[in-house]
Amino acid sequence: ILHRDISVGNILIALDGKGGLLIDWELALNLNRKARTMRQWFTGTWQFMSVRLLQQISNRHDPNDDMESFLWVLVFVFLRYYPGSLSLDEAYESLNAIFNEQSNARGK
């Protein structure tokens, strides 16, 4: 099953850090069933989507795309919560520059 919307907001971590839960499964796709139609729109939170999907809308979502989304979530959480020399405002500014940058190169 592909989740197709791996993002920071869809992963819950227990307060003790000993467990977690992936939520928000309404965009999930069962790979054992043949798709009747191909969707012509993006599914997921674009800041955490794979580069391959962002570059070409017609690409089908596959397990590697979900794995890359987990990687982007890990990068985001590390940059957000790792103790460093940046102030909170500077950290948010950096995260915004990395995760909200847009390009017109999509869909070529």
Number of C-alpha atoms within 10 A of each C-alpha: 12 18 21 24 26 28 24 18 12 14 14 13 12 9 8 7 8 7 9 12 10 15 14 15 14 9 11 14 16 10 11 7 8 8 10 6 6 9 12 10 8 18 15 18 15 17 21 24 26 20 14 15 19 18 15 14 16 14 15 13 19 15 13 12 22 21 16 17 25 20 17 20 20 15 13 18 13 11 15 15 10 9 9 10 8 11 10 12 9 11 16 14 11 15 17 12 11 12 13 11 9 10 8 7 9 13 11 7
